[in-house]
């Protein structure tokens, strides 16, 4: 059975009205599942204290984040990535980030103590937070904190990142670690933020061939995505045999996302989530933690994460969304909401370079497997 | 970017009476391919791993004995460069002469060496991604004030520019690739497009022309 982790004060992580990383996304999912009578009582996590973050961040960085959060003026705060257009200084952001970190950490503890096999954390996923600077809407790296907890307990962890952006922070923190495999599947850094995540980034020292990246062509569609996703994830899991999977399930590879250019539909997401659950049952003892992540279309992200929830609980997927939910959010957001859970088919105009994109992605996964094959004995 | 910023200082050099076998061993031990040859503190020639292999190859009509000194096979006179020269001058010279390195000489003494690997490192430094950033690709008119107009817009949006790369295109236009410290490239791109700039990437920006 699956365990839900959530706390109403997750919404303290609010970077401003016009900022894409809006806590309303989580509220909309909870509300949709409640309307469907699917919502289960979550466990409330405890907030982590700043000192707990020293295990993955530099002390100086954490102390400076907490200081500016408390209104202290620090000269040239841009040096640690704050006060920027992506990561503005907003009072309460540190507490918000720490309570969400507490959620992901709680997920790790439940798995370590064997109190749960599947966990869905209704927040977190701050994969761009680096050891000593904030970046891409992220301040504290909840994922790295949870993973560190598990490897300190002597466990092997496979971190899977399906957010459309490269999971650079998590990769950097564990780049030479032998107990963590990271696999990030994203739109190529040639075009998209943060500009890293190339197939030659394979890890260092004992971590060599344990850090994997699939930088996909812009406008990659579901069929090609699923093909290369399976082609890399299955051999990686089969070989590494992690104790658990930690999945950053950003929903911003959806075709409607305003920040990126991949072309997944809700139907594709359903297939991807199903595969992850299937592979975790086969190769990681059924143990998996899902967190949220990017996903900036309010008409799509709630549907995608609800699908993940329903799959984890084996709930039947409704064809249509509850009218009460639709009217409530149409009124609140002053925006037309879709009537159905799934996207229309076809959901968008045909992509002209489809064949070439498929070919290039296939070539990419072949080259990646070639590079690691010597080490994956 | 100047030669002195990318060259290897204090290169390994050998005297002219060094035996071919000794030169070979030095290259193997140090993992290098080029050895400047020095006499009275002046550079008199250069030997490469290729020179050694060709000179001693069994396939050669008269292969040299490994005990021969390098001054029998070294290339001379040696083309050199100066630490204050720009790297593009070194790149052009190396391409023109089809050679793989240039000793760097200052006041008649050898102070460094620059190889094609150093030039590739420089290319990575110039074009690479060094901080998390998104890509904005613009076609700019080659006229006064255009770049200033663009960067002013970015500054107004409080977006930091991590790097700018430009190269010429046909028809008096300039391609400009900027790495910006933001995830919200598309939103920025729309503003830029609205201001009359041609945005190449991100694509499909719905702007008001």
Interface residues (C-beta under 8 A of the other chain):
Chain A: X20 X78 X84 X85 X86 X128 X130 X135 X136 X137 X165 X168 X189 X190 X191 X192 X193 X194 X195 X196 X218 X258 X259 X261
Chain B: X129 X132 X133 X134 X135 X157 X158 X159 X160 X179 X181 X182 X183 X184 X185 X186 X187 X201 X202 X203
